[in-house]
Amino acid sequence: MPGIAQQYQVLADDVKGRVRAQVRTAFDLAPAAQEELRAKLSEVTGKEVLLEVEKDESLIGGLVCRMGGIVMDGSIKNQLKNLRDSMITN
């Protein structure tokens, strides 16, 4: 049932011209920063963006944003991983 409810929510959001974005940040985002992020994502997608913000200290810094099947990872944790992988392969 949860899968059916989630898919219904996606369809309803699509009809209403909105998209949900799950954002994880290393630190609490101020309301003004959340609004700025929501506005930028709305500009990019052309849809109303509903933000779901969660604090995740393991990210060290930055944020990770998931909208639908797209993940934008700007976290320090990911940057360090990429640097490590780059150093290992070179």
MOPAC internal coordinates of N, CA, C and O (Angstrom, degrees):
PM7 1SCF
backbone

  N    0.0000 0     0.00 0     0.00 0    0    0    0
  C    1.4599 1     0.00 0     0.00 0    1    0    0
  C    1.5290 1   113.16 1     0.00 0    2    1    0
  O    1.2310 1   118.80 1   139.92 1    3    2    1
  N    1.3398 1   119.89 1   -40.08 1    3    2    1
  C    1.4609 1   118.78 1  -179.82 1    5    3    2
  C    1.5277 1   112.33 1   -59.52 1    6    5    3
  O    1.2310 1   119.82 1   143.30 1    7    6    5
  N    1.3207 1   117.95 1   -36.70 1    7    6    5
  C    1.4655 1   121.53 1   178.86 1    9    7    6
  C    1.5159 1   111.77 1   -64.98 1   10    9    7
  O    1.2310 1   120.84 1   140.72 1   11   10    9
  N    1.3188 1   116.00 1   -39.28 1   11   10    9
  C    1.4683 1   120.77 1   178.64 1   13   11   10
  C    1.5303 1   109.86 1   -66.87 1   14   13   11
  O    1.2310 1   120.44 1   136.17 1   15   14   13
  N    1.3170 1   116.76 1   -43.83 1   15   14   13
  C    1.4611 1   120.96 1   179.09 1   17   15   14
  C    1.5191 1   110.89 1   -62.82 1   18   17   15
  O    1.2310 1   120.32 1   139.51 1   19   18   17
  N    1.3307 1   116.99 1   -40.49 1   19   18   17
  C    1.4617 1   120.61 1   179.71 1   21   19   18
  C    1.5244 1   110.62 1   -65.27 1   22   21   19
  O    1.2310 1   119.98 1   136.59 1   23   22   21
  N    1.3182 1   117.64 1   -43.41 1   23   22   21
  C    1.4617 1   120.74 1   179.32 1   25   23   22
  C    1.5280 1   110.99 1   -65.26 1   26   25   23
  O    1.2310 1   120.06 1   141.17 1   27   26   25
  N    1.3317 1   117.50 1   -38.83 1   27   26   25
  C    1.4633 1   121.03 1   176.47 1   29   27   26
  C    1.5260 1   110.00 1   -61.08 1   30   29   27
  O    1.2310 1   120.50 1   138.56 1   31   30   29
  N    1.3348 1   116.66 1   -41.44 1   31   30   29
  C    1.4650 1   120.79 1   179.53 1   33   31   30
  C    1.5337 1   110.45 1   -62.48 1   34   33   31
  O    1.2310 1   120.11 1   138.46 1   35   34   33
  N    1.3268 1   117.40 1   -41.54 1   35   34   33
  C    1.4618 1   121.61 1   178.47 1   37   35   34
  C    1.5248 1   110.02 1   -61.48 1   38   37   35
  O    1.2310 1   120.47 1   134.87 1   39   38   37
  N    1.3192 1   116.70 1   -45.13 1   39   38   37
  C    1.4708 1   120.70 1   179.41 1   41   39   38
  C    1.5288 1   111.54 1   -64.45 1   42   41   39
  O    1.2310 1   120.38 1   136.98 1   43   42   41
  N    1.3238 1   116.87 1   -43.02 1   43   42   41
  C    1.4680 1   120.77 1   179.16 1   45   43   42
  C    1.5191 1   110.61 1   -64.14 1   46   45   43
  O    1.2310 1   120.08 1   138.47 1   47   46   45
  N    1.3297 1   117.45 1   -41.53 1   47   46   45
  C    1.4625 1   120.79 1   177.72 1   49   47   46
  C    1.5159 1   110.78 1   -62.46 1   50   49   47
  O    1.2310 1   120.10 1   138.64 1   51   50   49
  N    1.3318 1   117.41 1   -41.36 1   51   50   49
  C    1.4602 1   121.47 1  -179.90 1   53   51   50
  C    1.5223 1   111.08 1   -61.66 1   54   53   51
  O    1.2310 1   120.66 1   136.92 1   55   54   53
  N    1.3240 1   116.34 1   -43.08 1   55   54   53
  C    1.4640 1   120.78 1   179.17 1   57   55   54
  C    1.5282 1   111.02 1   -63.35 1   58   57   55
  O    1.2310 1   120.53 1   143.76 1   59   58   57
  N    1.3282 1   116.59 1   -36.24 1   59   58   57
  C    1.4614 1   121.45 1  -178.69 1   61   59   58
  C    1.5287 1   113.14 1   -86.46 1   62   61   59
  O    1.2310 1   120.28 1  -179.48 1   63   62   61
  N    1.3443 1   117.07 1     0.52 1   63   62   61
  C    1.4554 1   120.99 1   177.75 1   65   63   62
  C    1.5171 1   114.32 1    71.82 1   66   65   63
  O    1.2310 1   121.14 1  -141.81 1   67   66   65
  N    1.3096 1   115.42 1    38.19 1   67   66   65
  C    1.4612 1   118.74 1   179.17 1   69   67   66
  C    1.5248 1   109.80 1  -133.85 1   70   69   67
  O    1.2310 1   121.41 1   -17.66 1   71   70   69
  N    1.3210 1   114.91 1   162.34 1   71   70   69
  C    1.4506 1   121.84 1   179.49 1   73   71   70
  C    1.5214 1   107.97 1  -140.23 1   74   73   71
  O    1.2310 1   120.98 1   -33.09 1   75   74   73
  N    1.3187 1   115.74 1   146.91 1   75   74   73
  C    1.4672 1   120.51 1   179.25 1   77   75   74
  C    1.5222 1   109.00 1   -99.00 1   78   77   75
  O    1.2310 1   121.08 1   -42.21 1   79   78   77
  N    1.3118 1   115.54 1   137.79 1   79   78   77
  C    1.4585 1   121.83 1   178.55 1   81   79   78
  C    1.5183 1   108.55 1  -123.03 1   82   81   79
  O    1.2310 1   120.84 1   -56.74 1   83   82   81
  N    1.3303 1   116.00 1   123.26 1   83   82   81
  C    1.4570 1   121.55 1   175.34 1   85   83   82
  C    1.5265 1   106.71 1   -95.67 1   86   85   83
  O    1.2310 1   120.99 1   -60.62 1   87   86   85
  N    1.3208 1   115.72 1   119.38 1   87   86   85
  C    1.4600 1   121.69 1  -176.89 1   89   87   86
  C    1.5190 1   108.77 1  -117.87 1   90   89   87
  O    1.2310 1   121.39 1   -51.96 1   91   90   89
  N    1.3362 1   114.95 1   128.04 1   91   90   89
  C    1.4637 1   120.93 1   173.62 1   93   91   90
  C    1.5179 1   107.40 1  -112.43 1   94   93   91
  O    1.2310 1   120.69 1   -48.88 1   95   94   93
  N    1.3213 1   116.28 1   131.12 1   95   94   93
  C    1.4568 1   121.31 1  -179.36 1   97   95   94
  C    1.5229 1   109.58 1  -127.60 1   98   97   95
  O    1.2310 1   121.39 1   -25.48 1   99   98   97
  N    1.3277 1   114.95 1   154.52 1   99   98   97
  C    1.4597 1   119.67 1   178.95 1  101   99   98
  C    1.5220 1   111.18 1   -72.31 1  102  101   99
  O    1.2310 1   120.61 1   150.79 1  103  102  101
  N    1.3207 1   116.44 1   -29.21 1  103  102  101
  C    1.4602 1   122.29 1  -178.23 1  105  103  102
  C    1.5202 1   109.36 1  -130.27 1  106  105  103
  O    1.2310 1   120.59 1   -18.51 1  107  106  105
  N    1.3172 1   116.47 1   161.49 1  107  106  105
  C    1.4568 1   120.34 1   176.71 1  109  107  106
  C    1.5280 1   109.35 1   -61.85 1  110  109  107
  O    1.2310 1   120.70 1   -44.98 1  111  110  109
  N    1.3282 1   116.26 1   135.02 1  111  110  109
  C    1.4628 1   121.01 1   176.27 1  113  111  110
  C    1.5229 1   109.27 1   -91.29 1  114  113  111
  O    1.2310 1   121.02 1   -47.96 1  115  114  113
  N    1.3216 1   115.66 1   132.04 1  115  114  113
  C    1.4624 1   120.60 1   175.71 1  117  115  114
  C    1.5264 1   108.34 1   -64.53 1  118  117  115
  O    1.2310 1   120.07 1   -27.69 1  119  118  117
  N    1.3114 1   117.48 1   152.31 1  119  118  117
  C    1.4676 1   119.94 1   179.00 1  121  119  118
  C    1.5272 1   113.07 1   -53.96 1  122  121  119
  O    1.2310 1   119.84 1   141.83 1  123  122  121
  N    1.3318 1   117.90 1   -38.17 1  123  122  121
  C    1.4678 1   120.82 1   179.56 1  125  123  122
  C    1.5268 1   110.47 1   -65.09 1  126  125  123
  O    1.2310 1   120.00 1   140.83 1  127  126  125
  N    1.3292 1   117.61 1   -39.17 1  127  126  125
  C    1.4658 1   121.78 1   178.79 1  129  127  126
  C    1.5308 1   110.54 1   -67.92 1  130  129  127
  O    1.2310 1   120.49 1   141.35 1  131  130  129
  N    1.3276 1   116.66 1   -38.65 1  131  130  129
  C    1.4630 1   120.30 1   176.81 1  133  131  130
  C    1.5215 1   110.55 1   -62.99 1  134  133  131
  O    1.2310 1   120.35 1   137.86 1  135  134  133
  N    1.3144 1   116.94 1   -42.14 1  135  134  133
  C    1.4639 1   120.89 1   179.90 1  137  135  134
  C    1.5205 1   110.84 1   -66.33 1  138  137  135
  O    1.2310 1   120.29 1   140.01 1  139  138  137
  N    1.3317 1   117.06 1   -39.99 1  139  138  137
  C    1.4649 1   120.62 1   178.45 1  141  139  138
  C    1.5293 1   110.57 1   -63.95 1  142  141  139
  O    1.2310 1   120.28 1   137.25 1  143  142  141
  N    1.3284 1   117.06 1   -42.75 1  143  142  141
  C    1.4580 1   121.74 1   177.78 1  145  143  142
  C    1.5209 1   110.53 1   -63.49 1  146  145  143
  O    1.2310 1   120.43 1   135.07 1  147  146  145
  N    1.3267 1   116.79 1   -44.93 1  147  146  145
  C    1.4674 1   121.03 1   179.00 1  149  147  146
  C    1.5238 1   110.74 1   -59.78 1  150  149  147
  O    1.2310 1   120.69 1   136.91 1  151  150  149
  N    1.3480 1   116.29 1   -43.09 1  151  150  149
  C    1.4612 1   120.86 1  -179.29 1  153  151  150
  C    1.5345 1   111.29 1   -64.45 1  154  153  151
  O    1.2310 1   120.08 1   138.12 1  155  154  153
  N    1.3306 1   117.45 1   -41.88 1  155  154  153
  C    1.4761 1   120.91 1   179.08 1  157  155  154
  C    1.5254 1   110.77 1   -64.83 1  158  157  155
  O    1.2310 1   120.62 1   136.31 1  159  158  157
  N    1.3298 1   116.42 1   -43.69 1  159  158  157
  C    1.4582 1   119.66 1   179.08 1  161  159  158
  C    1.5239 1   111.25 1   -65.37 1  162  161  159
  O    1.2310 1   120.21 1   143.10 1  163  162  161
  N    1.3164 1   117.20 1   -36.90 1  163  162  161
  C    1.4695 1   121.15 1   176.56 1  165  163  162
  C    1.5193 1   110.55 1   -63.83 1  166  165  163
  O    1.2310 1   120.93 1   139.58 1  167  166  165
  N    1.3256 1   115.82 1   -40.42 1  167  166  165
  C    1.4617 1   121.15 1   179.05 1  169  167  166
  C    1.5298 1   110.47 1   -63.08 1  170  169  167
  O    1.2310 1   120.42 1   137.61 1  171  170  169
  N    1.3186 1   116.80 1   -42.39 1  171  170  169
  C    1.4634 1   121.87 1  -178.51 1  173  171  170
  C    1.5230 1   111.56 1   -69.16 1  174  173  171
  O    1.2310 1   120.48 1   136.91 1  175  174  173
  N    1.3250 1   116.68 1   -43.09 1  175  174  173
  C    1.4700 1   120.53 1  -175.08 1  177  175  174
  C    1.5170 1   113.56 1   -86.79 1  178  177  175
  O    1.2310 1   120.37 1   157.06 1  179  178  177
  N    1.3196 1   116.91 1   -22.94 1  179  178  177
  C    1.4572 1   119.94 1  -174.99 1  181  179  178
  C    1.5159 1   112.50 1    75.03 1  182  181  179
  O    1.2310 1   120.83 1  -164.60 1  183  182  181
  N    1.3213 1   116.02 1    15.40 1  183  182  181
  C    1.4694 1   121.27 1  -178.91 1  185  183  182
  C    1.5214 1   109.67 1  -129.03 1  186  185  183
  O    1.2310 1   121.13 1   -17.45 1  187  186  185
  N    1.3131 1   115.45 1   162.55 1  187  186  185
  C    1.4586 1   120.43 1   171.69 1  189  187  186
  C    1.5261 1   107.52 1   -70.38 1  190  189  187
  O    1.2310 1   120.45 1   -49.46 1  191  190  189
  N    1.3271 1   116.74 1   130.54 1  191  190  189
  C    1.4572 1   120.90 1  -178.51 1  193  191  190
  C    1.5206 1   109.80 1  -106.83 1  194  193  191
  O    1.2310 1   121.20 1   -51.34 1  195  194  193
  N    1.3266 1   115.31 1   128.66 1  195  194  193
  C    1.4556 1   121.99 1   175.45 1  197  195  194
  C    1.5212 1   107.13 1  -103.20 1  198  197  195
  O    1.2310 1   120.55 1   -66.77 1  199  198  197
  N    1.3321 1   116.55 1   113.23 1  199  198  197
  C    1.4646 1   121.47 1  -176.71 1  201  199  198
  C    1.5198 1   111.75 1   -87.40 1  202  201  199
  O    1.2310 1   121.34 1   -42.98 1  203  202  201
  N    1.3043 1   115.04 1   137.02 1  203  202  201
  C    1.4608 1   122.60 1   170.34 1  205  203  202
  C    1.5284 1   104.89 1  -121.63 1  206  205  203
  O    1.2310 1   119.78 1   -74.25 1  207  206  205
  N    1.3286 1   118.02 1   105.75 1  207  206  205
  C    1.4609 1   122.55 1  -173.62 1  209  207  206
  C    1.5237 1   110.28 1  -102.94 1  210  209  207
  O    1.2310 1   121.40 1   -46.07 1  211  210  209
  N    1.3333 1   114.93 1   133.93 1  211  210  209
  C    1.4584 1   121.76 1  -179.54 1  213  211  210
  C    1.5263 1   108.73 1  -134.04 1  214  213  211
  O    1.2310 1   120.44 1   -41.99 1  215  214  213
  N    1.3107 1   116.77 1   138.01 1  215  214  213
  C    1.4606 1   121.84 1   177.77 1  217  215  214
  C    1.5218 1   109.62 1   -85.91 1  218  217  215
  O    1.2310 1   120.72 1   -48.43 1  219  218  217
  N    1.3544 1   116.23 1   131.57 1  219  218  217
  C    1.4662 1   122.15 1   179.19 1  221  219  218
  C    1.5253 1   107.82 1  -139.45 1  222  221  219
  O    1.2310 1   120.68 1   -84.75 1  223  222  221
  N    1.3193 1   116.31 1    95.25 1  223  222  221
  C    1.4615 1   121.40 1  -175.19 1  225  223  222
  C    1.5191 1   113.08 1   -64.46 1  226  225  223
  O    1.2310 1   119.57 1   161.96 1  227  226  225
  N    1.3335 1   118.43 1   -18.04 1  227  226  225
  C    1.4640 1   120.56 1  -179.89 1  229  227  226
  C    1.5315 1   111.94 1   -68.10 1  230  229  227
  O    1.2310 1   119.97 1   166.35 1  231  230  229
  N    1.3293 1   117.66 1   -13.65 1  231  230  229
  C    1.4680 1   121.16 1   179.63 1  233  231  230
  C    1.5278 1   112.08 1   -73.65 1  234  233  231
  O    1.2310 1   119.77 1   163.85 1  235  234  233
  N    1.3058 1   118.04 1   -16.15 1  235  234  233
  C    1.4609 1   126.25 1  -179.27 1  237  235  234
  C    1.5276 1   111.19 1    72.25 1  238  237  235
  O    1.2310 1   119.69 1   131.65 1  239  238  237
  N    1.3009 1   118.20 1   -48.35 1  239  238  237
  C    1.4641 1   123.73 1   178.50 1  241  239  238
  C    1.5160 1   108.61 1  -167.46 1  242  241  239
  O    1.2310 1   120.11 1    -9.46 1  243  242  241
  N    1.3152 1   117.39 1   170.54 1  243  242  241
  C    1.4560 1   121.37 1   179.60 1  245  243  242
  C    1.5107 1   112.66 1    76.88 1  246  245  243
  O    1.2310 1   121.40 1    21.21 1  247  246  245
  N    1.3573 1   114.93 1  -158.79 1  247  246  245
  C    1.4603 1   119.49 1  -179.24 1  249  247  246
  C    1.5149 1   111.17 1  -152.74 1  250  249  247
  O    1.2310 1   121.54 1   -16.76 1  251  250  249
  N    1.3242 1   114.66 1   163.24 1  251  250  249
  C    1.4624 1   123.26 1   174.80 1  253  251  250
  C    1.5219 1   106.19 1  -126.04 1  254  253  251
  O    1.2310 1   120.96 1   -51.01 1  255  254  253
  N    1.3367 1   115.77 1   128.99 1  255  254  253
  C    1.4593 1   120.97 1  -178.73 1  257  255  254
  C    1.5211 1   109.04 1  -122.26 1  258  257  255
  O    1.2310 1   120.68 1   -49.43 1  259  258  257
  N    1.3347 1   116.30 1   130.57 1  259  258  257
  C    1.4573 1   122.00 1   177.29 1  261  259  258
  C    1.5285 1   108.40 1  -121.37 1  262  261  259
  O    1.2310 1   121.51 1   -56.79 1  263  262  261
  N    1.3360 1   114.73 1   123.21 1  263  262  261
  C    1.4651 1   121.05 1   175.08 1  265  263  262
  C    1.5158 1   107.12 1  -129.52 1  266  265  263
  O    1.2310 1   121.00 1   -66.93 1  267  266  265
  N    1.3107 1   115.69 1   113.07 1  267  266  265
  C    1.4614 1   119.17 1  -176.37 1  269  267  266
  C    1.5130 1   109.47 1    60.68 1  270  269  267
  O    1.2310 1   120.04 1    54.65 1  271  270  269
  N    1.3099 1   117.52 1  -125.35 1  271  270  269
  C    1.4541 1   121.47 1   179.66 1  273  271  270
  C    1.5189 1   113.54 1   -94.78 1  274  273  271
  O    1.2310 1   119.85 1  -172.56 1  275  274  273
  N    1.3154 1   117.89 1     7.44 1  275  274  273
  C    1.4619 1   121.97 1  -177.11 1  277  275  274
  C    1.5231 1   109.73 1  -102.55 1  278  277  275
  O    1.2310 1   120.91 1   -49.10 1  279  278  277
  N    1.3420 1   115.87 1   130.90 1  279  278  277
  C    1.4624 1   121.46 1   177.08 1  281  279  278
  C    1.5231 1   108.06 1  -120.31 1  282  281  279
  O    1.2310 1   120.80 1   -54.00 1  283  282  281
  N    1.3252 1   116.08 1   126.00 1  283  282  281
  C    1.4610 1   122.10 1   175.65 1  285  283  282
  C    1.5193 1   106.71 1  -112.76 1  286  285  283
  O    1.2310 1   120.88 1   -68.97 1  287  286  285
  N    1.3382 1   115.92 1   111.03 1  287  286  285
  C    1.4581 1   121.45 1  -174.29 1  289  287  286
  C    1.5204 1   109.80 1  -108.87 1  290  289  287
  O    1.2310 1   120.56 1   -77.65 1  291  290  289
  N    1.3186 1   116.54 1   102.35 1  291  290  289
  C    1.4551 1   122.52 1   177.13 1  293  291  290
  C    1.5140 1   111.41 1  -110.36 1  294  293  291
  O    1.2310 1   120.72 1  -150.36 1  295  294  293
  N    1.3241 1   116.24 1    29.64 1  295  294  293
  C    1.4647 1   119.91 1  -176.99 1  297  295  294
  C    1.5279 1   110.86 1   -83.81 1  298  297  295
  O    1.2310 1   120.99 1   -27.77 1  299  298  297
  N    1.3110 1   115.72 1   152.23 1  299  298  297
  C    1.4618 1   121.63 1   175.27 1  301  299  298
  C    1.5290 1   109.18 1   -63.57 1  302  301  299
  O    1.2310 1   120.26 1   141.35 1  303  302  301
  N    1.3141 1   117.11 1   -38.65 1  303  302  301
  C    1.4680 1   121.54 1   178.48 1  305  303  302
  C    1.5253 1   110.47 1   -55.13 1  306  305  303
  O    1.2310 1   119.77 1   134.56 1  307  306  305
  N    1.3302 1   118.04 1   -45.44 1  307  306  305
  C    1.4600 1   122.51 1  -179.55 1  309  307  306
  C    1.5270 1   110.69 1   -69.31 1  310  309  307
  O    1.2310 1   120.04 1   140.38 1  311  310  309
  N    1.3220 1   117.52 1   -39.62 1  311  310  309
  C    1.4584 1   120.32 1   178.83 1  313  311  310
  C    1.5276 1   111.05 1   -63.20 1  314  313  311
  O    1.2310 1   120.32 1   139.24 1  315  314  313
  N    1.3326 1   116.99 1   -40.76 1  315  314  313
  C    1.4620 1   120.58 1   177.30 1  317  315  314
  C    1.5292 1   111.28 1   -65.32 1  318  317  315
  O    1.2310 1   120.45 1   140.68 1  319  318  317
  N    1.3269 1   116.75 1   -39.32 1  319  318  317
  C    1.4632 1   121.16 1   177.50 1  321  319  318
  C    1.5227 1   109.92 1   -62.27 1  322  321  319
  O    1.2310 1   120.28 1   134.35 1  323  322  321
  N    1.3383 1   117.07 1   -45.65 1  323  322  321
  C    1.4618 1   120.77 1   179.60 1  325  323  322
  C    1.5253 1   111.35 1   -62.97 1  326  325  323
  O    1.2310 1   120.34 1   139.99 1  327  326  325
  N    1.3402 1   116.96 1   -40.01 1  327  326  325
  C    1.4608 1   120.95 1   177.90 1  329  327  326
  C    1.5281 1   110.28 1   -63.17 1  330  329  327
  O    1.2310 1   120.52 1   135.08 1  331  330  329
  N    1.3293 1   116.61 1   -44.92 1  331  330  329
  C    1.4681 1   121.14 1   178.56 1  333  331  330
  C    1.5368 1   110.33 1   -60.69 1  334  333  331
  O    1.2310 1   120.48 1   133.42 1  335  334  333
  N    1.3254 1   116.68 1   -46.58 1  335  334  333
  C    1.4684 1   120.69 1   179.80 1  337  335  334
  C    1.5279 1   110.82 1   -61.26 1  338  337  335
  O    1.2310 1   120.27 1   140.20 1  339  338  337
  N    1.3224 1   117.10 1   -39.80 1  339  338  337
  C    1.4600 1   122.62 1   178.97 1  341  339  338
  C    1.5186 1   111.22 1   -63.89 1  342  341  339
  O    1.2310 1   120.68 1   138.27 1  343  342  341
  N    1.3342 1   116.30 1   -41.73 1  343  342  341
  C    1.4577 1   120.42 1  -179.09 1  345  343  342
  C    1.5319 1   111.17 1   -69.60 1  346  345  343
  O    1.2310 1   119.91 1   146.66 1  347  346  345
  N    1.2948 1   117.77 1   -33.34 1  347  346  345
  C    1.4652 1   122.09 1   179.90 1  349  347  346
  C    1.5207 1   111.08 1   -70.13 1  350  349  347
  O    1.2310 1   120.29 1   139.37 1  351  350  349
  N    1.3362 1   117.06 1   -40.63 1  351  350  349
  C    1.4635 1   121.12 1  -176.14 1  353  351  350
  C    1.5198 1   112.75 1   -80.88 1  354  353  351
  O    1.2310 1   119.82 1   163.70 1  355  354  353
  N    1.3255 1   117.95 1   -16.30 1  355  354  353
  C    1.4873 1   119.93 1  -179.06 1  357  355  354
  C    1.4758 1   111.59 1   -99.78 1  358  357  355
  O    1.2310 1   120.10 1   180.00 1  359  358  357

